[in-house]
Amino acid sequence: MSTKTSNQLILNSLQSLSEPIHVQGASPSLAAYIISKWLNQDPKQLLCLAPDFDQAKQLSRDIRSFLYSMNAQDHIECDLVPFFDQSPYGGIYPSIRLLFDRAHLLSKLAFDGQKARILVGTPLALSQKTIPKSLFLEVCTKLRVGDEVSSLSSICEQLHRMGYRSADIVEDPGTYSLR
């Protein structure tokens, strides 16, 4: 049996399943190809677990590459779920960049729910606590370039409550500047 025929058999089998599946023995690149091809044919939400963060990073890179080669990156998005690599009991806080990466992913999940999406992560990344969706939506304010703000002080107060710092020049995540 040719590789193309066996790949098509796998894709046909996946489409008929309604239960979660566990794939073993496939190379990471083959798994990324099958996932990309499957979602390109039948866009939906998908969660892929990898045993460690390095493998999750590689799988998400491979999936993005295949989606790009299929011209599917406009209607299917692949996101890597960041995780805190410090113990919550160690007294060391995760980097601000990592916190904002997780918040950015939450924002995409909350506000761009119609797009087919593949989340790639580790069990550790998915088991870490995060803000409830209802609270996240309550504290979010969408500002776009060109929007007029009625009360600059209320926006600054809200940014401060959410952990942002005022700065002369915005260079790092979590900072804002008034102009």
TIVO-2410 file (N, C-alpha, C; in nm, 3 decimals):
# residues 179
REC num residu      c1      c2      c3 atome chaine
REC   1      M   0.084  -0.117   0.000     N      A
REC   1      M   0.000   0.000   0.000    CA      A
REC   1      M   0.090   0.124   0.000     C      A
REC   2      S   0.055   0.223  -0.082     N      A
REC   2      S   0.136   0.344  -0.092    CA      A
REC   2      S   0.116   0.431   0.032     C      A
REC   3      T   0.212   0.519   0.055     N      A
REC   3      T   0.204   0.611   0.169    CA      A
REC   3      T   0.082   0.701   0.157     C      A
REC   4      K   0.054   0.749   0.034     N      A
REC   4      K  -0.061   0.837   0.012    CA      A
REC   4      K  -0.191   0.765   0.047     C      A
REC   5      T  -0.201   0.638   0.009     N      A
REC   5      T  -0.321   0.560   0.038    CA      A
REC   5      T  -0.336   0.537   0.188     C      A
REC   6      S  -0.226   0.504   0.256     N      A
REC   6      S  -0.234   0.480   0.400    CA      A
REC   6      S  -0.267   0.609   0.476     C      A
REC   7      N  -0.212   0.723   0.431     N      A
REC   7      N  -0.247   0.852   0.493    CA      A
REC   7      N  -0.395   0.882   0.477     C      A
REC   8      Q  -0.450   0.853   0.360     N      A
REC   8      Q  -0.591   0.879   0.336    CA      A
REC   8      Q  -0.678   0.787   0.421     C      A
REC   9      L  -0.636   0.663   0.440     N      A
REC   9      L  -0.709   0.571   0.528    CA      A
REC   9      L  -0.713   0.624   0.671     C      A
REC  10      I  -0.600   0.676   0.718     N      A
REC  10      I  -0.592   0.732   0.853    CA      A
REC  10      I  -0.688   0.851   0.864     C      A
REC  11      L  -0.685   0.940   0.764     N      A
REC  11      L  -0.773   1.058   0.767    CA      A
REC  11      L  -0.920   1.018   0.765     C      A
REC  12      N  -0.955   0.918   0.683     N      A
REC  12      N  -1.094   0.871   0.678    CA      A
REC  12      N  -1.136   0.812   0.812     C      A
REC  13      S  -1.046   0.740   0.876     N      A
REC  13      S  -1.078   0.682   1.007    CA      A
REC  13      S  -1.099   0.791   1.111     C      A
REC  14      L  -1.016   0.894   1.108     N      A
REC  14      L  -1.028   1.004   1.203    CA      A
REC  14      L  -1.162   1.075   1.190     C      A
REC  15      Q  -1.208   1.094   1.067     N      A
REC  15      Q  -1.333   1.167   1.045    CA      A
REC  15      Q  -1.454   1.091   1.098     C      A
REC  16      S  -1.445   0.960   1.106     N      A
REC  16      S  -1.561   0.884   1.152    CA      A
REC  16      S  -1.565   0.868   1.304     C      A
REC  17      L  -1.461   0.913   1.374     N      A
REC  17      L  -1.455   0.899   1.519    CA      A
REC  17      L  -1.524   1.014   1.590     C      A
REC  18      S  -1.587   0.983   1.701     N      A
REC  18      S  -1.645   1.089   1.783    CA      A
REC  18      S  -1.579   1.091   1.921     C      A
REC  19      E  -1.493   0.996   1.948     N      A
REC  19      E  -1.422   0.987   2.076    CA      A
REC  19      E  -1.280   1.040   2.061     C      A
REC  20      P  -1.217   1.084   2.171     N      A
REC  20      P  -1.077   1.124   2.163    CA      A
REC  20      P  -0.990   1.006   2.119     C      A
REC  21      I  -0.883   1.036   2.049     N      A
REC  21      I  -0.795   0.929   2.003    CA      A
REC  21      I  -0.655   0.948   2.061     C      A
REC  22      H  -0.583   0.840   2.068     N      A
REC  22      H  -0.445   0.840   2.116    CA      A
REC  22      H  -0.360   0.778   2.006     C      A
REC  23      V  -0.267   0.855   1.951     N      A
REC  23      V  -0.183   0.806   1.842    CA      A
REC  23      V  -0.045   0.776   1.897     C      A
REC  24      Q   0.003   0.657   1.869     N      A
REC  24      Q   0.137   0.617   1.912    CA      A
REC  24      Q   0.213   0.565   1.793     C      A
REC  25      G   0.345   0.580   1.798     N      A
REC  25      G   0.431   0.520   1.697    CA      A
REC  25      G   0.455   0.606   1.575     C      A
REC  26      A   0.380   0.712   1.557     N      A
REC  26      A   0.402   0.800   1.442    CA      A
REC  26      A   0.513   0.899   1.476     C      A
REC  27      S   0.595   0.931   1.377     N      A
REC  27      S   0.697   1.033   1.401    CA      A
REC  27      S   0.626   1.165   1.426     C      A
REC  28      P   0.689   1.257   1.499     N      A
REC  28      P   0.623   1.385   1.526    CA      A
REC  28      P   0.582   1.459   1.399     C      A
REC  29      S   0.665   1.452   1.296     N      A
REC  29      S   0.631   1.521   1.171    CA      A
REC  29      S   0.511   1.457   1.104     C      A
REC  30      L   0.501   1.325   1.108     N      A
REC  30      L   0.385   1.258   1.049    CA      A
REC  30      L   0.259   1.293   1.129     C      A
REC  31      A   0.269   1.296   1.260     N      A
REC  31      A   0.155   1.334   1.342    CA      A
REC  31      A   0.110   1.476   1.309     C      A
REC  32      A   0.205   1.568   1.293     N      A
REC  32      A   0.172   1.707   1.258    CA      A
REC  32      A   0.106   1.713   1.120     C      A
REC  33      Y   0.156   1.634   1.027     N      A
REC  33      Y   0.097   1.632   0.893    CA      A
REC  33      Y  -0.047   1.581   0.898     C      A
REC  34      I  -0.070   1.471   0.968     N      A
REC  34      I  -0.204   1.413   0.976    CA      A
REC  34      I  -0.301   1.511   1.044     C      A
REC  35      I  -0.257   1.573   1.153     N      A
REC  35      I  -0.341   1.669   1.223    CA      A
REC  35      I  -0.376   1.786   1.131     C      A
REC  36      S  -0.278   1.839   1.062     N      A
REC  36      S  -0.300   1.954   0.972    CA      A
REC  36      S  -0.394   1.917   0.858     C      A
REC  37      K  -0.370   1.803   0.797     N      A
REC  37      K  -0.452   1.759   0.685    CA      A
REC  37      K  -0.596   1.734   0.730     C      A
REC  38      W  -0.611   1.669   0.845     N      A
REC  38      W  -0.743   1.638   0.899    CA      A
REC  38      W  -0.823   1.765   0.926     C      A
REC  39      L  -0.760   1.862   0.994     N      A
REC  39      L  -0.832   1.985   1.026    CA      A
REC  39      L  -0.855   2.072   0.903     C      A
REC  40      N  -0.770   2.061   0.803     N      A
REC  40      N  -0.793   2.136   0.680    CA      A
REC  40      N  -0.918   2.082   0.609     C      A
REC  41      Q  -0.944   1.952   0.621     N      A
REC  41      Q  -1.062   1.892   0.560    CA      A
REC  41      Q  -1.187   1.915   0.645     C      A
REC  42      D  -1.170   1.919   0.777     N      A
REC  42      D  -1.284   1.929   0.869    CA      A
REC  42      D  -1.247   2.021   0.986     C      A
REC  43      P  -1.248   2.155   0.964     N      A
REC  43      P  -1.202   2.249   1.068    CA      A
REC  43      P  -1.284   2.239   1.197     C      A
REC  44      K  -1.214   2.238   1.310     N      A
REC  44      K  -1.276   2.230   1.443    CA      A
REC  44      K  -1.175   2.269   1.547     C      A
REC  45      Q  -1.212   2.258   1.672     N      A
REC  45      Q  -1.121   2.281   1.784    CA      A
REC  45      Q  -1.055   2.149   1.820     C      A
REC  46      L  -0.924   2.153   1.845     N      A
REC  46      L  -0.851   2.030   1.875    CA      A
REC  46      L  -0.745   2.057   1.981     C      A
REC  47      L  -0.731   1.963   2.072     N      A
REC  47      L  -0.629   1.971   2.175    CA      A
REC  47      L  -0.530   1.857   2.154     C      A
REC  48      C  -0.402   1.891   2.142     N      A
REC  48      C  -0.296   1.791   2.125    CA      A
REC  48      C  -0.202   1.798   2.245     C      A
REC  49      L  -0.181   1.684   2.308     N      A
REC  49      L  -0.091   1.677   2.423    CA      A
REC  49      L   0.042   1.615   2.382     C      A
REC  50      A   0.149   1.673   2.430     N      A
REC  50      A   0.284   1.620   2.408    CA      A
REC  50      A   0.344   1.589   2.545     C      A
REC  51      P   0.436   1.492   2.550     N      A
REC  51      P   0.490   1.454   2.681    CA      A
REC  51      P   0.575   1.561   2.749     C      A
REC  52      D   0.640   1.647   2.671     N      A
REC  52      D   0.719   1.754   2.731    CA      A
REC  52      D   0.712   1.879   2.644     C      A
REC  53      F   0.760   1.990   2.699     N      A
REC  53      F   0.745   2.119   2.632    CA      A
REC  53      F   0.822   2.125   2.501     C      A
REC  54      D   0.942   2.066   2.497     N      A
REC  54      D   1.021   2.068   2.373    CA      A
REC  54      D   0.946   1.997   2.259     C      A
REC  55      Q   0.885   1.883   2.289     N      A
REC  55      Q   0.809   1.811   2.187    CA      A
REC  55      Q   0.683   1.888   2.148     C      A
REC  56      A   0.621   1.956   2.245     N      A
REC  56      A   0.503   2.037   2.215    CA      A
REC  56      A   0.541   2.153   2.123     C      A
REC  57      K   0.655   2.218   2.151     N      A
REC  57      K   0.702   2.327   2.065    CA      A
REC  57      K   0.727   2.279   1.923     C      A
REC  58      Q   0.793   2.163   1.911     N      A
REC  58      Q   0.824   2.110   1.777    CA      A
REC  58      Q   0.696   2.071   1.704     C      A
REC  59      L   0.602   2.009   1.773     N      A
REC  59      L   0.476   1.970   1.711    CA      A
REC  59      L   0.399   2.094   1.662     C      A
REC  60      S   0.395   2.199   1.744     N      A
REC  60      S   0.323   2.319   1.701    CA      A
REC  60      S   0.393   2.386   1.582     C      A
REC  61      R   0.527   2.386   1.581     N      A
REC  61      R   0.600   2.441   1.465    CA      A
REC  61      R   0.571   2.362   1.339     C      A
REC  62      D   0.573   2.228   1.351     N      A
REC  62      D   0.546   2.144   1.235    CA      A
REC  62      D   0.403   2.163   1.184     C      A
REC  63      I   0.307   2.171   1.276     N      A
REC  63      I   0.168   2.192   1.236    CA      A
REC  63      I   0.154   2.324   1.163     C      A
REC  64      R   0.215   2.431   1.218     N      A
REC  64      R   0.209   2.562   1.152    CA      A
REC  64      R   0.269   2.556   1.011     C      A
REC  65      S   0.379   2.485   0.997     N      A
REC  65      S   0.443   2.472   0.864    CA      A
REC  65      S   0.350   2.402   0.766     C      A
REC  66      F   0.289   2.292   0.811     N      A
REC  66      F   0.197   2.219   0.721    CA      A
REC  66      F   0.074   2.303   0.689     C      A
REC  67      L   0.020   2.373   0.787     N      A
REC  67      L  -0.096   2.460   0.761    CA      A
REC  67      L  -0.061   2.568   0.659     C      A
REC  68      Y   0.060   2.622   0.671     N      A
REC  68      Y   0.105   2.724   0.576    CA      A
REC  68      Y   0.118   2.665   0.436     C      A
REC  69      S   0.175   2.546   0.426     N      A
REC  69      S   0.192   2.483   0.294    CA      A
REC  69      S   0.058   2.446   0.230     C      A
REC  70      M  -0.046   2.430   0.312     N      A
REC  70      M  -0.181   2.399   0.261    CA      A
REC  70      M  -0.266   2.526   0.244     C      A
REC  71      N  -0.205   2.643   0.268     N      A
REC  71      N  -0.278   2.771   0.265    CA      A
REC  71      N  -0.397   2.770   0.361     C      A
REC  72      A  -0.380   2.707   0.475     N      A
REC  72      A  -0.490   2.695   0.573    CA      A
REC  72      A  -0.468   2.785   0.694     C      A
REC  73      Q  -0.356   2.858   0.699     N      A
REC  73      Q  -0.325   2.937   0.818    CA      A
REC  73      Q  -0.424   3.051   0.840     C      A
REC  74      D  -0.503   3.087   0.738     N      A
REC  74      D  -0.601   3.194   0.756    CA      A
REC  74      D  -0.727   3.148   0.830     C      A
REC  75      H  -0.761   3.019   0.819     N      A
REC  75      H  -0.883   2.972   0.885    CA      A
REC  75      H  -0.858   2.869   0.995     C      A
REC  76      I  -0.733   2.827   1.013     N      A
REC  76      I  -0.697   2.737   1.123    CA      A
REC  76      I  -0.574   2.795   1.192     C      A
REC  77      E  -0.581   2.807   1.323     N      A
REC  77      E  -0.470   2.862   1.398    CA      A
REC  77      E  -0.415   2.756   1.493     C      A
REC  78      C  -0.284   2.755   1.509     N      A
REC  78      C  -0.219   2.661   1.601    CA      A
REC  78      C  -0.149   2.741   1.709     C      A
REC  79      D  -0.181   2.712   1.835     N      A
REC  79      D  -0.123   2.783   1.948    CA      A
REC  79      D  -0.055   2.687   2.044     C      A
REC  80      L   0.059   2.729   2.093     N      A
REC  80      L   0.131   2.655   2.195    CA      A
REC  80      L   0.089   2.709   2.331     C      A
REC  81      V   0.049   2.621   2.422     N      A
REC  81      V   0.005   2.662   2.556    CA      A
REC  81      V   0.129   2.677   2.643     C      A
REC  82      P   0.162   2.803   2.683     N      A
REC  82      P   0.279   2.821   2.769    CA      A
REC  82      P   0.254   2.771   2.910     C      A
REC  83      F   0.361   2.737   2.979     N      A
REC  83      F   0.344   2.688   3.116    CA      A
REC  83      F   0.449   2.751   3.207     C      A
REC  84      F   0.415   2.756   3.336     N      A
REC  84      F   0.507   2.806   3.437    CA      A
REC  84      F   0.600   2.692   3.476     C      A
REC  85      D   0.728   2.713   3.461     N      A
REC  85      D   0.821   2.606   3.495    CA      A
REC  85      D   0.872   2.617   3.639     C      A
REC  86      Q   0.810   2.705   3.719     N      A
REC  86      Q   0.844   2.715   3.860    CA      A
REC  86      Q   0.731   2.656   3.943     C      A
REC  87      S   0.767   2.604   4.056     N      A
REC  87      S   0.668   2.553   4.149    CA      A
REC  87      S   0.593   2.671   4.209     C      A
REC  88      P   0.461   2.660   4.227     N      A
REC  88      P   0.388   2.771   4.290    CA      A
REC  88      P   0.428   2.791   4.436     C      A
REC  89      Y   0.499   2.695   4.492     N      A
REC  89      Y   0.538   2.702   4.633    CA      A
REC  89      Y   0.683   2.747   4.651     C      A
REC  90      G   0.754   2.770   4.540     N      A
REC  90      G   0.896   2.803   4.548    CA      A
REC  90      G   0.927   2.948   4.575     C      A
REC  91      G   0.827   3.036   4.567     N      A
REC  91      G   0.852   3.177   4.593    CA      A
REC  91      G   0.910   3.250   4.474     C      A
REC  92      I   0.928   3.183   4.361     N      A
REC  92      I   0.979   3.246   4.240    CA      A
REC  92      I   0.862   3.261   4.144     C      A
REC  93      Y   0.840   3.383   4.097     N      A
REC  93      Y   0.729   3.408   4.008    CA      A
REC  93      Y   0.772   3.389   3.863     C      A
REC  94      P   0.679   3.346   3.777     N      A
REC  94      P   0.711   3.332   3.636    CA      A
REC  94      P   0.740   3.469   3.574     C      A
REC  95      S   0.809   3.467   3.461     N      A
REC  95      S   0.842   3.593   3.395    CA      A
REC  95      S   0.715   3.664   3.349     C      A
REC  96      I   0.722   3.794   3.341     N      A
REC  96      I   0.608   3.873   3.298    CA      A
REC  96      I   0.570   3.838   3.154     C      A
REC  97      R   0.670   3.807   3.072     N      A
REC  97      R   0.644   3.770   2.932    CA      A
REC  97      R   0.559   3.643   2.926     C      A
REC  98      L   0.590   3.546   3.011     N      A
REC  98      L   0.513   3.422   3.015    CA      A
REC  98      L   0.369   3.447   3.060     C      A
REC  99      L   0.353   3.532   3.160     N      A
REC  99      L   0.218   3.566   3.205    CA      A
REC  99      L   0.137   3.631   3.093     C      A
REC 100      F   0.199   3.720   3.019     N      A
REC 100      F   0.128   3.786   2.910    CA      A
REC 100      F   0.107   3.692   2.791     C      A
REC 101      D   0.196   3.596   2.770     N      A
REC 101      D   0.173   3.495   2.665    CA      A
REC 101      D   0.047   3.414   2.697     C      A
REC 102      R   0.032   3.375   2.824     N      A
REC 102      R  -0.088   3.301   2.864    CA      A
REC 102      R  -0.213   3.388   2.852     C      A
REC 103      A  -0.202   3.515   2.892     N      A
REC 103      A  -0.317   3.606   2.880    CA      A
REC 103      A  -0.354   3.628   2.733     C      A
REC 104      H  -0.254   3.637   2.647     N      A
REC 104      H  -0.280   3.655   2.504    CA      A
REC 104      H  -0.354   3.534   2.447     C      A
REC 105      L  -0.313   3.415   2.488     N      A
REC 105      L  -0.383   3.294   2.444    CA      A
REC 105      L  -0.527   3.293   2.495     C      A
REC 106      L  -0.547   3.330   2.621     N      A
REC 106      L  -0.683   3.338   2.675    CA      A
REC 106      L  -0.768   3.437   2.595     C      A
REC 107      S  -0.708   3.548   2.557     N      A
REC 107      S  -0.780   3.647   2.478    CA      A
REC 107      S  -0.821   3.591   2.343     C      A
REC 108      K  -0.732   3.520   2.278     N      A
REC 108      K  -0.766   3.459   2.149    CA      A
REC 108      K  -0.877   3.356   2.165     C      A
REC 109      L  -0.871   3.278   2.271     N      A
REC 109      L  -0.974   3.177   2.293    CA      A
REC 109      L  -1.109   3.242   2.326     C      A
REC 110      A  -1.107   3.352   2.400     N      A
REC 110      A  -1.231   3.417   2.442    CA      A
REC 110      A  -1.296   3.498   2.331     C      A
REC 111      F  -1.215   3.564   2.248     N      A
REC 111      F  -1.271   3.658   2.151    CA      A
REC 111      F  -1.267   3.609   2.007     C      A
REC 112      D  -1.197   3.501   1.979     N      A
REC 112      D  -1.186   3.452   1.842    CA      A
REC 112      D  -1.230   3.306   1.838     C      A
REC 113      G  -1.343   3.278   1.902     N      A
REC 113      G  -1.390   3.141   1.918    CA      A
REC 113      G  -1.441   3.075   1.792     C      A
REC 114      Q  -1.467   3.152   1.685     N      A
REC 114      Q  -1.522   3.093   1.563    CA      A
REC 114      Q  -1.415   3.027   1.477     C      A
REC 115      K  -1.291   3.063   1.498     N      A
REC 115      K  -1.182   3.011   1.416    CA      A
REC 115      K  -1.145   2.870   1.461     C      A
REC 116      A  -1.119   2.782   1.365     N      A
REC 116      A  -1.069   2.648   1.401    CA      A
REC 116      A  -0.933   2.666   1.467     C      A
REC 117      R  -0.909   2.591   1.572     N      A
REC 117      R  -0.787   2.612   1.649    CA      A
REC 117      R  -0.732   2.480   1.699     C      A
REC 118      I  -0.600   2.469   1.695     N      A
REC 118      I  -0.529   2.356   1.753    CA      A
REC 118      I  -0.450   2.410   1.871     C      A
REC 119      L  -0.476   2.358   1.988     N      A
REC 119      L  -0.396   2.391   2.106    CA      A
REC 119      L  -0.299   2.278   2.129     C      A
REC 120      V  -0.172   2.311   2.138     N      A
REC 120      V  -0.068   2.210   2.163    CA      A
REC 120      V  -0.005   2.244   2.297     C      A
REC 121      G  -0.001   2.146   2.385     N      A
REC 121      G   0.057   2.170   2.517    CA      A
REC 121      G   0.093   2.042   2.586     C      A
REC 122      T   0.136   2.057   2.707     N      A
REC 122      T   0.170   1.942   2.791    CA      A
REC 122      T   0.063   1.928   2.899     C      A
REC 123      P   0.053   1.813   2.960     N      A
REC 123      P  -0.041   1.800   3.072    CA      A
REC 123      P  -0.014   1.904   3.181     C      A
REC 124      L   0.114   1.934   3.206     N      A
REC 124      L   0.149   2.034   3.308    CA      A
REC 124      L   0.094   2.172   3.269     C      A
REC 125      A   0.110   2.212   3.144     N      A
REC 125      A   0.063   2.343   3.098    CA      A
REC 125      A  -0.088   2.355   3.111     C      A
REC 126      L  -0.158   2.248   3.080     N      A
REC 126      L  -0.304   2.251   3.084    CA      A
REC 126      L  -0.361   2.238   3.224     C      A
REC 127      S  -0.281   2.188   3.317     N      A
REC 127      S  -0.331   2.171   3.453    CA      A
REC 127      S  -0.305   2.293   3.541     C      A
REC 128      Q  -0.232   2.391   3.491     N      A
REC 128      Q  -0.203   2.509   3.572    CA      A
REC 128      Q  -0.324   2.601   3.577     C      A
REC 129      K  -0.345   2.656   3.694     N      A
REC 129      K  -0.461   2.743   3.715    CA      A
REC 129      K  -0.454   2.865   3.624     C      A
REC 130      T  -0.572   2.911   3.588     N      A
REC 130      T  -0.584   3.034   3.513    CA      A
REC 130      T  -0.711   3.105   3.557     C      A
REC 131      I  -0.723   3.227   3.517     N      A
REC 131      I  -0.839   3.308   3.555    CA      A
REC 131      I  -0.965   3.251   3.490     C      A
REC 132      P  -1.077   3.248   3.561     N      A
REC 132      P  -1.202   3.200   3.501    CA      A
REC 132      P  -1.243   3.289   3.382     C      A
REC 133      K  -1.304   3.229   3.283     N      A
REC 133      K  -1.341   3.302   3.161    CA      A
REC 133      K  -1.432   3.421   3.194     C      A
REC 134      S  -1.528   3.402   3.283     N      A
REC 134      S  -1.621   3.511   3.317    CA      A
REC 134      S  -1.547   3.631   3.375     C      A
REC 135      L  -1.450   3.607   3.464     N      A
REC 135      L  -1.373   3.716   3.522    CA      A
REC 135      L  -1.281   3.779   3.417     C      A
REC 136      F  -1.222   3.695   3.333     N      A
REC 136      F  -1.136   3.745   3.226    CA      A
REC 136      F  -1.212   3.841   3.136     C      A
REC 137      L  -1.333   3.800   3.095     N      A
REC 137      L  -1.415   3.885   3.007    CA      A
REC 137      L  -1.457   4.013   3.078     C      A
REC 138      E  -1.479   4.003   3.209     N      A
REC 138      E  -1.521   4.120   3.287    CA      A
REC 138      E  -1.413   4.227   3.292     C      A
REC 139      V  -1.287   4.186   3.303     N      A
REC 139      V  -1.178   4.284   3.317    CA      A
REC 139      V  -1.116   4.325   3.183     C      A
REC 140      C  -1.156   4.261   3.075     N      A
REC 140      C  -1.099   4.296   2.944    CA      A
REC 140      C  -1.160   4.422   2.888     C      A
REC 141      T  -1.076   4.501   2.828     N      A
REC 141      T  -1.118   4.618   2.753    CA      A
REC 141      T  -1.043   4.615   2.621     C      A
REC 142      K  -1.117   4.617   2.512     N      A
REC 142      K  -1.052   4.617   2.381    CA      A
REC 142      K  -1.032   4.760   2.334     C      A
REC 143      L  -0.908   4.793   2.307     N      A
REC 143      L  -0.875   4.923   2.252    CA      A
REC 143      L  -0.809   4.900   2.117     C      A
REC 144      R  -0.853   4.976   2.018     N      A
REC 144      R  -0.795   4.964   1.884    CA      A
REC 144      R  -0.734   5.097   1.846     C      A
REC 145      V  -0.641   5.092   1.754     N      A
REC 145      V  -0.579   5.214   1.703    CA      A
REC 145      V  -0.690   5.303   1.647     C      A
REC 146      G  -0.690   5.428   1.689     N      A
REC 146      G  -0.791   5.523   1.642    CA      A
REC 146      G  -0.911   5.536   1.733     C      A
REC 147      D  -0.928   5.446   1.832     N      A
REC 147      D  -1.039   5.456   1.926    CA      A
REC 147      D  -1.020   5.581   2.013     C      A
REC 148      E  -1.131   5.645   2.045     N      A
REC 148      E  -1.128   5.758   2.137    CA      A
REC 148      E  -1.167   5.708   2.275     C      A
REC 149      V  -1.096   5.756   2.375     N      A
REC 149      V  -1.119   5.716   2.514    CA      A
REC 149      V  -1.182   5.834   2.587     C      A
REC 150      S  -1.295   5.809   2.651     N      A
REC 150      S  -1.365   5.919   2.719    CA      A
REC 150      S  -1.295   5.959   2.848     C      A
REC 151      S  -1.243   5.863   2.922     N      A
REC 151      S  -1.180   5.893   3.050    CA      A
REC 151      S  -1.043   5.825   3.057     C      A
REC 152      L  -0.941   5.905   3.033     N      A
REC 152      L  -0.805   5.853   3.035    CA      A
REC 152      L  -0.767   5.801   3.173     C      A
REC 153      S  -0.814   5.868   3.276     N      A
REC 153      S  -0.779   5.825   3.413    CA      A
REC 153      S  -0.840   5.689   3.445     C      A
REC 154      S  -0.962   5.660   3.397     N      A
REC 154      S  -1.024   5.530   3.426    CA      A
REC 154      S  -0.951   5.418   3.351     C      A
REC 155      I  -0.904   5.447   3.230     N      A
REC 155      I  -0.827   5.346   3.156    CA      A
REC 155      I  -0.695   5.319   3.228     C      A
REC 156      C  -0.627   5.425   3.273     N      A
REC 156      C  -0.501   5.408   3.346    CA      A
REC 156      C  -0.522   5.330   3.475     C      A
REC 157      E  -0.631   5.360   3.544     N      A
REC 157      E  -0.663   5.288   3.669    CA      A
REC 157      E  -0.686   5.140   3.641     C      A
REC 158      Q  -0.759   5.110   3.535     N      A
REC 158      Q  -0.786   4.970   3.500    CA      A
REC 158      Q  -0.657   4.899   3.461     C      A
REC 159      L  -0.572   4.964   3.383     N      A
REC 159      L  -0.443   4.904   3.346    CA      A
REC 159      L  -0.359   4.875   3.470     C      A
REC 160      H  -0.357   4.969   3.562     N      A
REC 160      H  -0.282   4.951   3.686    CA      A
REC 160      H  -0.336   4.832   3.767     C      A
REC 161      R  -0.469   4.820   3.778     N      A
REC 161      R  -0.531   4.708   3.850    CA      A
REC 161      R  -0.496   4.574   3.785     C      A
REC 162      M  -0.478   4.574   3.653     N      A
REC 162      M  -0.448   4.449   3.582    CA      A
REC 162      M  -0.299   4.418   3.582     C      A
REC 163      G  -0.217   4.504   3.647     N      A
REC 163      G  -0.075   4.473   3.660    CA      A
REC 163      G   0.016   4.545   3.563     C      A
REC 164      Y  -0.038   4.634   3.481     N      A
REC 164      Y   0.046   4.711   3.388    CA      A
REC 164      Y   0.117   4.823   3.462     C      A
REC 165      R   0.233   4.861   3.410     N      A
REC 165      R   0.312   4.970   3.468    CA      A
REC 165      R   0.322   5.083   3.368     C      A
REC 166      S   0.315   5.204   3.417     N      A
REC 166      S   0.334   5.322   3.332    CA      A
REC 166      S   0.483   5.337   3.302     C      A
REC 167      A   0.515   5.372   3.178     N      A
REC 167      A   0.654   5.389   3.138    CA      A
REC 167      A   0.663   5.501   3.036     C      A
REC 168      D   0.781   5.563   3.026     N      A
REC 168      D   0.799   5.668   2.926    CA      A
REC 168      D   0.796   5.610   2.785     C      A
REC 169      I   0.862   5.496   2.769     N      A
REC 169      I   0.867   5.427   2.640    CA      A
REC 169      I   0.822   5.283   2.661     C      A
REC 170      V   0.730   5.237   2.578     N      A
REC 170      V   0.681   5.099   2.590    CA      A
REC 170      V   0.778   5.007   2.516     C      A
REC 171      E   0.849   4.924   2.594     N      A
REC 171      E   0.943   4.830   2.534    CA      A
REC 171      E   0.915   4.686   2.577     C      A
REC 172      D   0.850   4.670   2.690     N      A
REC 172      D   0.827   4.538   2.746    CA      A
REC 172      D   0.678   4.512   2.761     C      A
REC 173      P   0.640   4.384   2.761     N      A
REC 173      P   0.499   4.353   2.790    CA      A
REC 173      P   0.463   4.402   2.930     C      A
REC 174      G   0.340   4.448   2.945     N      A
REC 174      G   0.294   4.491   3.075    CA      A
REC 174      G   0.322   4.636   3.105     C      A
REC 175      T   0.364   4.713   3.004     N      A
REC 175      T   0.386   4.855   3.024    CA      A
REC 175      T   0.297   4.935   2.930     C      A
REC 176      Y   0.267   5.057   2.968     N      A
REC 176      Y   0.188   5.146   2.883    CA      A
REC 176      Y   0.244   5.287   2.896     C      A
REC 177      S   0.215   5.369   2.798     N      A
REC 177      S   0.262   5.507   2.799    CA      A
REC 177      S   0.148   5.599   2.759     C      A
REC 178      L   0.140   5.713   2.823     N      A
REC 178      L   0.040   5.813   2.790    CA      A
REC 178      L   0.101   5.914   2.693     C      A
REC 179      R   0.027   5.946   2.590     N      A
REC 179      R   0.075   6.043   2.489    CA      A
REC 179      R  -0.025   6.153   2.473     C      A
***
